[in-house]
Amino acid sequence: MKYDKVVRIGVNWGSLDQELLAQFMDENARRAQPWDAKPVMYQALVESALTSAAYACELGYNPDNIIISCKVSGVQDLISVYRELARRCDYALHLGLTEAGMGTKGTVASSVALGILAQ
């Protein structure tokens, strides 16, 4: 790329590709023992982010200049999604808990999630 700049690729519940989510939900429904919906949504978030990052690389972006962000609003959701991202890729990860809340509640929720993931 001309300027060799860092790019953040972000995915969140609201921007998740509905066709991709439907595909994962359909695959899950065919399992002998289907998962609950939440792990399937985690899987779709992770896959969407990694697919977008791979596409950016195909376009010529340096993988070292790609940062992945999957925004979720629950502490356990954030931990699950980012653990899977860390397991499946070497991209830099932008950690952040959306809608963590105001004041002490938001500070505690964000601190707990980020503290666990920073280990």
C-alpha positions in Angstrom: 0.0 0.0 0.0 1.2 3.5 -0.8 1.4 4.9 2.7 2.0 1.7 4.8 -0.5 2.9 7.5 -2.1 0.8 10.2 -5.8 -0.2 9.6 -8.3 -1.4 12.3 -10.8 -3.9 11.1 -13.8 -3.9 13.4 -16.8 -6.2 13.8 -19.6 -5.9 16.3 -23.0 -7.5 17.0 -24.7 -4.8 15.0 -22.5 -4.9 11.9 -22.2 -8.7 11.8 -22.9 -10.1 8.3 -26.3 -11.6 8.6 -25.7 -14.2 5.8 -22.6 -15.4 7.6 -24.5 -15.6 10.9 -27.3 -17.5 9.2 -24.8 -19.9 7.7 -23.3 -20.7 11.1 -26.7 -21.0 12.7 -27.8 -23.5 9.9 -24.6 -25.5 10.4 -25.2 -25.5 14.1 -28.8 -26.7 13.7 -27.4 -29.8 11.8 -25.2 -30.8 14.6 -26.1 -33.9 16.6 -25.9 -31.7 19.7 -26.4 -28.1 18.6 -24.6 -25.3 20.6 -26.4 -22.5 22.3 -26.8 -19.4 20.1 -24.1 -17.4 21.8 -21.1 -19.5 20.9 -22.4 -19.6 17.3 -22.5 -15.8 17.3 -18.9 -15.7 18.8 -17.8 -18.0 16.0 -19.5 -15.7 13.4 -17.8 -12.6 14.9 -14.4 -14.2 14.8 -14.8 -15.6 11.3 -16.1 -12.2 10.0 -13.1 -10.4 11.4 -10.6 -12.9 10.1 -12.1 -13.0 6.7 -12.0 -9.3 6.4 -8.3 -9.3 7.5 -7.5 -11.9 5.0 -9.2 -9.8 2.3 -7.2 -6.8 3.4 -4.0 -8.8 2.9 -5.2 -9.9 -0.5 -5.5 -6.2 -1.4 -1.9 -5.7 -0.4 -2.1 -4.6 3.3 0.9 -5.6 5.4 -0.5 -8.1 8.0 1.7 -6.4 10.6 -0.4 -3.2 10.0 -3.8 -4.9 10.6 -5.5 -4.5 14.0 -8.6 -6.6 14.6 -11.4 -5.3 16.9 -14.5 -7.3 17.9 -16.8 -5.1 20.0 -19.1 -6.9 22.4 -20.9 -5.6 25.4 -20.5 -8.4 28.0 -17.4 -9.3 29.9 -17.7 -13.0 29.3 -18.5 -12.3 25.6 -15.4 -10.2 25.2 -13.2 -12.9 26.9 -14.6 -15.7 24.7 -14.3 -13.8 21.4 -10.8 -12.5 22.1 -9.4 -15.8 23.3 -10.6 -17.4 20.1 -9.1 -14.6 18.0 -5.8 -15.0 19.8 -5.9 -18.7 19.3 -6.6 -18.3 15.5 -4.4 -15.4 14.4 -1.3 -13.3 14.9 -2.9 -9.9 14.2 -2.7 -7.2 16.8 -6.0 -7.0 18.8 -7.8 -3.9 19.9 -9.5 -4.7 23.2 -12.5 -2.8 24.3 -15.8 -3.4 26.0 -18.7 -1.5 24.4 -21.5 -0.3 26.6 -19.6 -1.2 29.7 -21.6 1.4 31.6 -21.1 4.6 33.4 -19.0 5.3 36.5 -17.8 2.5 38.7 -19.8 -0.2 36.9 -18.1 0.5 33.5 -14.7 0.9 35.1 -15.0 -2.5 36.9 -16.4 -4.3 33.9 -13.7 -3.0 31.5 -10.9 -3.6 34.1 -12.0 -7.2 34.7 -12.3 -8.1 31.0 -9.0 -6.4 30.0 -7.2 -7.8 33.0 -8.1 -11.4 32.2 -7.2 -11.0 28.5 -3.9 -9.2 29.2 -2.5 -12.2 31.2 
